Amino acid sequence: MNPITTNLRCNEQIRISPIRVIGPENEQLGVLGTAEALRMAYDQGMDLVEVSPNTRPPVCRIMDYGKWKYQQKKGQKKHHEQELKEVRLRPKTDTHDLEIKIKHAIEFLRDGDKVQFTMVFRGRERAHREVGLATYQTILAELGDRAKVERPASIDGKNMVMIVAPGRIEKPAEPAARPPAGDKPAERAPVTASAPLTQSLNIPAPATQPEAPKPVAPAQPPQAP
């Protein structure tokens, strides 16, 4: 049964006969007359639903049609339509307010929406457009991979506009695994001197000098009895 199609012929709407019937536990009940299958469905307090009308004979299922439609609608994910959210700024926006506006932009991007940053210049502020460019560079640095520039910062009338689209989707960081309580960290094995450092670096070891022979004490002559 197609889970997207919820409008199917059921009960008295099924005109063709005979039909192949499937029971509520997915058991095959065989080819039956439509009237007989409908009576079986009513006896169980259920509906007879035509789930495969293009086969011959058509396939019908005994089921709770209302409950099935509710489950199908509940299981379908709602498609999010991308929107363009606006974040308005001023050249004199302080650091704290800018951080709040960046957080809002991150939330919009996580929801799959685009974000338009609009910096409003008034009066003599128009002569200092470099302030807007510096602010937008700070914003892009904070957004990082979460956003990609769709429209670079540019003048639009009295304002400076920049549009970004969602970039890489963030994944929550997994907490580091902790050793069970009472367990001590594994101790390092002591370093053995079986392989000298010169051998590990392929440096020939210096030739060893042979040991000098030890002096032998002279033998004592035997004493007379």
Helices and strands as residue ranges (DSSP letters): G 11-13, E 19-22, E 28-32, H 34-43, E 47-52, E 59-63, H 65-75, E 84-89, H 95-110, E 114-120, G 123-127, H 129-143, G 144-146, E 147-156, E 159-166, H 197-200
